[in-house]
Amino acid sequence: MKPTIRDVAKMAGVSISTVSRVMNTPESVIESKRVRVQQAIEQLQYQPNSFARGLIYRKSFTLGLLIPDIENMYYAGIIRGMQDACIKLGYSLMICNTDRDKNRLLAYIDAFHEKQVDGIVFASDVIFPEYYEKLMSCKIPFVLISSHSDEYEVPSVEIDDEKAAYDAVKFLIELGHRDIGMIGFNHENSISGPPRYQGFLRALHEAGLDHNAEKIRCAAHRFEHAYDAAHELFTDYPELTAVFCVADEFAMGVISYLKDRNILVPGQVSVVGFDNLRMANMFIPKLTTISQPMYEMGYRAAEKLHELVTTGSTQVLREKLEHKLIVRESSRQR
């Protein structure tokens, strides 16, 4: 038979509650008892029953993650960071792909509630009132990642999207480019699209290049959409010598379009992406891009959610991590 917590307590000469405290809050147990319990656990090869543990503490020791597109490489780093933090903090992680479908997302919140998850990380989307109301009615703590809310007091982890886009476009301007376009997100229901567009405009305005403000086309999160948007952009503005893309996948779509038209990158057109996906360093040419600390964002989101679950609040409500411009082969001096 598998050893039980009662067996551990008997071998260590302590109460069952002391064994439980050693496993969950070891700092609350004096060293002599803690050592005896740990030795008994090791000798018996005891593994706690997570279901019973959840009944005792009224917790499932499970976190939920809602992401809009599991095929998007951007989320791989976030998931890895969250997973590592969950292992450290003693949680399991459940991942649900919403496809940016409101009904599906609301259904997943209900499913998380039924599974009694301790908290949810909500990635990359706008918190619509129906989402917020559902989460509040279910009394599930939640944290935003790659998103924020101006309307609600919700903890979040992200970068400064406006500043990051500004830095990317300013870099192109410093390379001598004067005809600069942009491939952006469709702004409808986009959380990062508007601030990245504002960063694009701010860099142009500071350099006296406002004539480029209209040279933007939007795409819907996929390589092929960016390819089509690049066709529209260069058909209308063939004079462009540089393009800022709000995602690396978009940058790859633009470069592929230009290659199919025998337009050299970076010889004739420089392209800058955003995210620094693993593929950015494998693509030809290697992408100049804004690096987001995806792993660290995922890790911090899990830590912040743990803080919210255990204390009811977070020390820092809206946390912004640092981005970095990574210069590679897809950009050059004009």
Stockholm file with secondary structure:
# STOCKHOLM 1.0

chainA/1-334         MKPTIRDVAKMAGVSISTVSRVMNTPESVIESKRVRVQQAIEQLQYQPNSFARGLIYRKSFTLGLLIPDIENMYYAGIIRGMQDACIKLGYSLMICNTDRDKNRLLAYIDAFHEKQVDGIVFASDVIFPEYYEKLMSCKIPFVLISSHSDEYEVPSVEIDDEKAAYDAVKFLIELGHRDIGMIGFNHENSISGPPRYQGFLRALHEAGLDHNAEKIRCAAHRFEHAYDAAHELFTDYPELTAVFCVADEFAMGVISYLKDRNILVPGQVSVVGFDNLRMANMFIPKLTTISQPMYEMGYRAAEKLHELVTTGSTQVLREKLEHKLIVRESSRQR
#=GR chainA/1-334 SS CCCCHHHHHHHHTSCHHHHHHHHHCGGGSCHHHHHHHHHHHHHHTCCCCHHHHHHHHTCCCEEEEEESCTTSTHHHHHHHHHHHHHHHHTCEEEEEECTTCHHHHHHHHHHHHHTTCSEEEEESBCCCHHHHHHHHHHTCCEEEESCCCSSSCCCEEEECHHHHHHHHHHHHHHTTCCSEEEEEECCTTBSSHHHHHHHHHHHHHHTTCGGGTTCEEEECSSHHHHHHHHHHHHHHCTTCCEEEESSHHHHHHHHHHHHHTTCCTTTTCEEEEEECCGGGGTSSSCCEEEECCHHHHHHHHHHHHHHHHHHSSCSCSEEEECCEEECCTTCCCC
#=GC SS_cons         CCCCHHHHHHHHTSCHHHHHHHHHCGGGSCHHHHHHHHHHHHHHTCCCCHHHHHHHHTCCCEEEEEESCTTSTHHHHHHHHHHHHHHHHTCEEEEEECTTCHHHHHHHHHHHHHTTCSEEEEESBCCCHHHHHHHHHHTCCEEEESCCCSSSCCCEEEECHHHHHHHHHHHHHHTTCCSEEEEEECCTTBSSHHHHHHHHHHHHHHTTCGGGTTCEEEECSSHHHHHHHHHHHHHHCTTCCEEEESSHHHHHHHHHHHHHTTCCTTTTCEEEEEECCGGGGTSSSCCEEEECCHHHHHHHHHHHHHHHHHHSSCSCSEEEECCEEECCTTCCCC
//
